[in-house]
Amino acid sequence: CPSCATSNIIMKIHSYPNNPRVFKALIAAQYNGVDVATTPDFQMGKDNKTPAFKALNPNGKVPTLEAPEGAVWESNAIARYIARTKDTGLFGASNYENALVDQWIEWSRGEVELPGAAWIYPILGFVPNNKQATSKAKGEIRAALGLLNDHLLTRTFLVGERITLADIIVAMSFLPLYKMVLDKGFRKSFVNTNRWFLTCVNQPQFKAVLGEVALCEKMAVAPEAPAAAEAAAAAPKKKGGEKKEKKKAEKKEEKPAEEAPKKKEKNPLDLLPPTKFNLEEWKRHYSNADDTRSGAMPYFWDNYEPEGWSLWMGTFKHQEDNTVLFQTSNLVAGYNQRLESLRKYGFGNIIILGEGEPYEIVCAFLVRGTEMPPELSGCPDSELYEWRRLDHTNAADKEILEDIWAWEGKFPGFRSTVCADGKIFR
């Protein structure tokens, strides 16, 4: 039969080493028992520009499969081709399941791979860092994780009762994200998605290709775009200007040395009576918990001391203005950055709710002292929020605090229960 003949012929995928897009086909080959050779010495910019390679793929891109019948390019097409070399159930058990497999493959391209590239490529130095694009990508990845989390609530795999090509391709689309940027804090709310991903990558067929997959511990970030430095370099300089600037800078550096050092005044929050609640220990506990509600909040309520701390909830006053997600995310990110003076004395979450405009911003903070300190109230952004004290003895107040800190819940009083993006202040 044609499929048997194909499975006995060694195929070759041309690509640079450790390309996650190649992993899709190689894992499918493991399930089907198909021999697929790779090109570990492949050099982008050289081998993909040769006449021989261009004959296989006129685009000059990888991966490209060299099959018995000819060349196949585009990673999902290659994975589909290899998955069809044998009927091992990788396309499901029926025509309907076959369609569902294709559905998830198509979904992963637009909803995972594209925003994933927008987030990761600046970190790898492939494209310049663009904070707005990264913020938008984070929101889109969070939405994709949330959609999967809901779908997998009552399912082990994406389609049917066993792994299909849908699981292989979607998992590999998430692989770079889980390894580089989805740290514990980001992924903690997506319990079902995390469970599914770990189930996939720990299958023997996956491990034969990937080895052990270590999840991200600390989110990688892209270097700041050196816009100021580039502008300075591009500006015309007068002869001898560098020396003058250098002398000017040296004088500025020398001046503080002549002044008598001023005694640093203690922050009033440092003068408060001691408390047994350890803020840094709580931050570590929160970050390391796999699930906020079950893994972190019991610790918090057991150790919270209202005599030395207070809880505050803020609701953005102008929700109707939040019509674009990435702009709303930038608003939240800016607020989070401008609270730096509170970092030693507080913890909180600022989240964005909604699946479409207008998005709603809500936050909840734990702060030192029984009143809101100037480190929070004095931040200009705080004036944009309606604040109320949360009572730790009130069940409704406890629930909304847990909703905000867990990034999921009922969120009474808000239009949506879907968390589109947010920032953890810790």
Beta strands, then each sheet from edge to edge (+ up, - down):
strand 1: 11-14
strand 2: 36-38
strand 3: 64-67
strand 4: 70-73
strand 5: 309-316
strand 6: 346-353
strand 7: 360-368
strand 8: 385-390
strand 9: 419-425
sheet 1: 2+ 1+ 3- 4+
sheet 2: 8+ 5- 7+ 6- 9+
end
